[in-house]
């Protein structure tokens, strides 16, 4: 990187851990980032990183009939005129990138979050049009796996040099194996149990209902298994009702959303990670679990196939299939020796490929080359 102090406007859906990491890295690269979140949703309670400013767009919740595209586009045009950013970096495709395209952002760097281009782009005529409009206005697109790259090429005329693929990676100083400070196992009487952990949000794409049904089937075959279900979401009432309906309330611990500071400790107290997501690019929670030394169970789709090999470092399940997920979960819990080998393999993979500090310069260099041109 040439150290140029770029003025960057970063438009995102809300404020998540991933947004915070992007903004922090922008600032550490010597850039001057300004964050413009489209909604007031905050999934990371930490303050903005040092060197980052923020522009508020008011109290709105996306998607919503109350979200006024016309006034928001007009407002973003005004922000761009006042801020005069060297580059606008925005995502997801049909949200932040689209509104930036409508506002005339130039140059525009679109950040795909995986599902936006792998699933949402084909969700209907309106979504297809939004995808094409955003990508057509983009000078660069960032994606985290080959599947995203191929989907971007299928929906645009962008060439290979305009699509930058890099695994987002995780903070390996925080996500690493070791003893946990949590007393959850003792508190719940789960000593000697095999504990699976899920950290996905309780939204439709993550199919938490499939996970619960598969876990109930798994428990009938292996009574020593338990499930920690972190997070929450719009489906919380249905999820809690399903836990009661399946009769697994004593087997599932659902403490809600935990802080980013605590999350590595939760991974370290578990024996295996499971995700029932119907779609994934490169899942950050998957990489966090791998870096912590857990064997993993994920859906056999998209970016997961670039990280998980059946029987080597985890197990793959057919998306949305209860029986397939139950079979995959038992394969990483019934043989403790094999599970430990899987976990050790995941540590090696994470250290080699999932280091955010090593991967971020590819993004920064591409942006600086774009601005220089």
C-alpha positions in Angstrom: 0.0 0.0 0.0 1.3 3.5 -0.8 -0.1 5.0 2.4 -2.3 7.5 0.6 -4.8 9.0 3.0 -8.0 8.1 1.2 -11.3 9.7 2.1 -13.6 6.7 2.2 -17.4 6.7 2.6 -18.5 3.3 3.8 -22.2 2.5 3.4 -23.6 -0.6 5.1 -26.9 -2.1 6.3 -26.2 -1.5 10.0 -23.3 -1.9 12.4 -22.0 -5.4 12.7 -18.8 -6.9 13.9 -17.8 -7.3 10.2 -18.5 -3.6 9.6 -16.4 -2.7 12.6 -13.5 -4.8 11.4 -13.6 -3.2 7.9 -13.7 0.3 9.4 -10.9 -0.4 11.8 -8.7 -1.8 9.1 -9.5 1.3 6.9 -8.4 3.6 9.7 -5.2 1.5 10.4 -4.3 1.7 6.7 -4.1 5.4 7.1 -7.4 6.1 5.4 -10.1 8.5 6.6 -13.3 6.4 6.8 -16.8 7.7 7.4 -19.6 5.2 8.2 -23.1 5.7 6.9 -25.4 2.9 8.2 -28.7 2.5 6.5 -30.5 1.4 9.6 -30.1 1.9 13.4 -29.5 -1.9 13.8 -26.4 -2.5 15.9 -25.2 -6.1 16.3 -21.9 -4.9 17.8 -22.1 -2.9 20.9 -18.5 -1.6 20.8 -18.0 2.0 19.8 -16.6 3.0 16.4 -12.9 2.4 16.0 -10.5 5.2 16.5 -10.2 7.5 13.5 -13.7 6.6 12.2 -16.6 9.1 12.0 -20.3 8.4 11.4 -23.2 10.0 9.7 -26.7 9.2 11.0 -29.5 8.6 8.6 -32.2 8.7 11.3 -34.5 6.0 12.8 -35.4 3.5 10.1 -35.5 -0.2 9.9 -34.8 -2.1 6.7 -36.6 -3.5 4.9 -39.6 -1.4 5.6 -42.3 0.4 3.7 -41.2 3.4 5.7 -37.8 3.4 4.0 -38.0 6.2 1.4 -35.7 5.4 -1.5 -36.1 8.8 -3.1 -35.3 10.9 0.0 -32.4 8.5 1.0 -30.9 8.7 -2.5 -31.2 12.5 -2.4 -29.6 12.6 1.0 -26.7 10.4 -0.1 -26.1 12.6 -3.1 -25.8 15.5 -0.7 -23.4 13.6 1.6 -21.2 12.7 -1.4 -21.2 16.3 -2.6 -20.2 17.5 0.9 -17.7 14.7 1.8 -16.1 14.4 -1.6 -15.0 10.9 -0.9 -12.2 9.4 -3.0 -14.2 6.2 -3.1 -17.6 4.8 -1.9 -17.5 1.3 -0.5 -21.0 -0.2 0.0 -22.9 -3.4 0.5 -24.9 -5.6 0.5 -25.5 -5.6 -3.2 -29.3 -4.8 -3.2 -29.1 -2.4 -0.3 -26.0 -0.3 0.4 -24.5 -0.8 -3.1 -27.8 -0.1 -4.9 -28.5 3.1 -3.1 -25.0 4.3 -3.7 -25.4 3.5 -7.4 -28.6 5.4 -7.5 -26.9 8.4 -5.8 -24.2 8.4 -8.5 -21.3 7.2 -6.3 -18.1 7.1 -8.5 -16.0 5.2 -8.1 -18.2 2.6 -6.3 -16.7 -0.5 -4.7 -19.4 -3.1 -3.9 -19.0 -5.5 -1.1 -21.0 -8.7 -1.4 -22.0 -10.4 1.8 -22.5 -13.8 0.1 -26.3 -14.4 0.3 -27.0 -11.2 -1.4 -25.5 -12.4 -4.7 -25.8 -16.1 -4.2 -29.5 -16.2 -3.2 -31.2 -12.8 -3.2 -30.1 -11.9 -6.7 -32.6 -14.5 -8.0 -35.4 -13.8 -5.5 -37.6 -12.1 -8.1 -37.6 -9.6 -10.9 -37.1 -6.6 -8.6 -34.1 -8.2 -6.9 -32.6 -9.1 -10.2 -33.0 -5.6 -11.4 -31.5 -4.2 -8.2 -28.6 -6.5 -8.6 -27.9 -5.5 -12.2 -28.2 -1.8 -11.4 -25.8 -2.0 -8.5 -23.2 -4.1 -10.3 -23.4 -2.0 -13.5 -22.3 1.0 -11.5 -19.5 -0.7 -9.7 -15.9 -0.3 -10.5 -14.8 -3.2 -8.2 -16.7 -5.9 -6.4 -15.3 -7.7 -3.4 -16.4 -11.2 -2.5 -15.2 -13.8 -0.1 -15.3 -17.0 -2.2 -15.2 -18.4 -5.7 -18.9 -18.9 -5.7 -19.5 -15.2 -5.2 -17.0 -14.4 -8.0 -18.9 -16.7 -10.5 -22.3 -15.2 -9.4 -21.0 -11.7 -10.0 -19.8 -12.6 -13.4 -23.2 -14.2 -14.2 -25.0 -11.0 -13.3 -22.7 -8.4 -14.8 -20.2 -7.5 -17.5 -17.4 -7.0 -14.9 -14.1 -8.7 -15.9 -11.9 -10.8 -13.7 -9.7 -7.9 -12.7 -12.7 -6.0 -11.3 -13.7 -8.9 -9.0 -11.5 -9.3 -6.0 -11.8 -12.6 -4.1 -10.4 -12.8 -0.6 -11.4 -14.7 2.5 -12.4 -12.1 5.1 -10.7 -14.1 7.9 -10.8 -13.7 11.6 -8.6 -12.3 14.4 -6.4 -15.3 15.3 -5.2 -13.6 18.4 -8.7 -13.9 19.9 -10.0 -17.0 18.2 -7.6 -19.8 19.3 -7.9 -23.0 21.2 -7.5 -23.2 25.0 -9.4 -23.6 28.2 -12.6 -21.6 28.7 -13.4 -19.3 31.6 -17.1 -20.2 31.3 -18.8 -22.4 33.9 -21.8 -23.3 31.7 -21.1 -27.1 31.6 -20.9 -27.2 35.4 -23.9 -24.9 35.9 -26.1 -27.0 33.6 -24.8 -30.4 34.7 -23.4 -31.1 31.3 -20.1 -32.7 32.4 -19.3 -35.6 30.0 -21.7 -34.4 27.4 -20.8 -33.6 23.7 -21.8 -29.9 23.3 -22.6 -28.5 19.9 -22.7 -24.8 19.4 -24.5 -22.6 16.8 -24.0 -18.9 16.6 -26.1 -18.0 13.6 -28.9 -15.4 13.7 -32.4 -16.6 14.1 -33.5 -15.5 10.6 -35.0 -17.7 7.8 -31.8 -18.2 5.8 -30.2 -19.8 8.8 -32.9 -22.5 9.2 -32.7 -22.8 12.9 -35.9 -24.9 12.9 -34.0 -27.5 10.8 -31.2 -27.5 13.3 -33.5 -28.0 16.2 -35.4 -30.9 14.5 -32.1 -32.5 13.5 -30.7 -32.1 17.1 -33.9 -33.8 18.5 -33.3 -36.7 16.1 -29.6 -36.8 17.0 -30.4 -36.9 20.7 -32.6 -40.0 20.3 -29.6 -41.7 18.8 -27.0 -40.3 21.1 -28.5 -39.1 24.4 -25.2 -37.5 25.6 -25.4 -34.6 23.1 -26.4 -31.0 24.1 -26.9 -27.8 22.1 -25.9 -24.2 22.8 -27.9 -21.9 20.7 -26.5 -18.4 20.8 -28.1 -15.3 19.2 -31.6 -14.2 18.5 -33.6 -12.7 15.7 -37.1 -12.1 14.2 -38.0 -15.8 14.5 -37.4 -16.0 18.3 -41.0 -16.7 19.2 -41.2 -19.6 16.8 -37.8 -20.9 17.8 -38.7 -21.0 21.5 -42.0 -22.6 20.7 -40.4 -25.3 18.7 -37.9 -26.1 21.5 -40.9 -26.7 23.8 -42.8 -28.6 21.1 -39.8 -31.0 20.5 -39.4 -31.5 24.3 -35.7 -30.5 24.2 -35.8 -27.5 26.6 -33.5 -29.3 29.1 -31.0 -30.1 26.4 -30.8 -26.7 24.7 -29.2 -23.6 26.3 -30.2 -20.4 24.6 -28.7 -17.5 26.5 -29.3 -14.9 23.7 -26.8 -12.8 22.0 -23.4 -12.6 23.6 -20.7 -9.9 23.3 -17.9 -10.2 20.9 -15.5 -10.2 23.8 -17.2 -13.3 25.2 -17.7 -15.2 22.0 -14.3 -17.0 21.8 -15.0 -18.4 25.3 -18.2 -20.0 24.1 -16.4 -21.7 21.2 -13.8 -23.0 23.6 -16.4 -24.5 25.9 -18.0 -26.5 23.0 -17.0 -29.8 21.3 -18.3 -29.0 17.8 -19.8 -26.2 15.7 -22.9 -26.6 13.6 -24.6 -24.3 11.1 -27.9 -25.2 9.3 -27.7 -22.1 7.0 -29.3 -22.6 3.6 -26.7 -20.3 2.0 -23.2 -19.1 2.9 -20.3 -17.4 1.3 -17.3 -17.6 3.5 -19.0 -17.8 6.9 -17.2 -15.8 9.5 -18.7 -17.8 12.3 -17.4 -21.0 10.6 -13.9 -19.5 10.5 -14.1 -18.5 14.1 -15.0 -22.0 15.1 -12.2 -23.5 13.0 -9.6 -21.2 14.4 -10.8 -22.2 17.9 -10.1 -25.8 17.1 -13.6 -27.2 16.7 -14.8 -29.8 14.1 -17.6 -28.3 12.1 -20.9 -29.3 10.5 -22.2 -27.0 7.7 -24.4 -27.1 4.7 -23.0 -28.5 1.5 -23.3 -25.3 -0.5 -21.4 -22.4 -1.9 -18.5 -21.1 0.1 -18.6 -23.9 2.7 -17.1 -26.3 0.2 -14.0 -24.2 0.0 -13.4 -24.7 3.7 -14.8 -28.1 4.7 -13.9 -31.5 3.4 -16.2 -34.3 4.4 -14.5 -36.5 7.1 -11.3 -34.5 7.1 -12.1 -31.4 9.2 -15.9 -31.7 9.5 -19.1 -32.9 8.0 -21.4 -31.6 5.2 -25.2 -31.8 5.2 -27.7 -31.3 2.5 -29.3 -27.8 2.9 -32.7 -27.9 4.6 -32.6 -31.7 5.2 -33.2 -32.7 8.8 -32.0 -36.3 8.5 -28.8 -35.2 6.6 -27.9 -32.7 9.3 -28.5 -35.2 12.1 -26.2 -37.7 10.3 -23.6 -35.0 9.9 -23.7 -34.0 13.6 -23.4 -37.6 14.8 -20.3 -38.1 12.6 -18.4 -35.4 14.5 -19.6 -36.4 18.0 -19.5 -40.2 18.2 -15.7 -40.6 17.7 -13.8 -38.3 20.0 -10.4 -39.2 18.6 -11.5 -38.4 15.1 -13.1 -35.1 16.3 -9.9 -34.0 17.9 -8.0 -34.6 14.6 -10.6 -32.6 12.7 -10.2 -29.7 15.2 -6.4 -29.8 14.8 -6.8 -29.7 11.0 -9.1 -26.7 11.3 -6.5 -24.8 13.4 -4.0 -25.3 10.7 -6.4 -24.3 7.9 -7.4 -21.1 9.8 -3.8 -20.1 10.5 -2.9 -20.6 6.8 -5.9 -19.1 5.1 -8.2 -17.2 7.5 -5.9 -14.5 8.9 -7.7 -11.2 8.5 -4.5 -9.2 8.8 -2.9 -11.2 6.0 -6.0 -11.0 3.7 -7.0 -7.4 4.1 -4.1 -5.9 2.1 -5.5 -7.4 -1.1 -8.6 -5.3 -0.7 -6.7 -2.2 0.3 -4.3 -2.5 -2.7 -7.2 -2.9 -5.1 -8.9 0.2 -3.8 -5.8 2.3 -4.0 -5.0 1.2 -7.5 -8.6 2.0 -8.5 -8.4 5.5 -7.0 -5.0 6.1 -8.5 -6.3 5.3 -12.0 
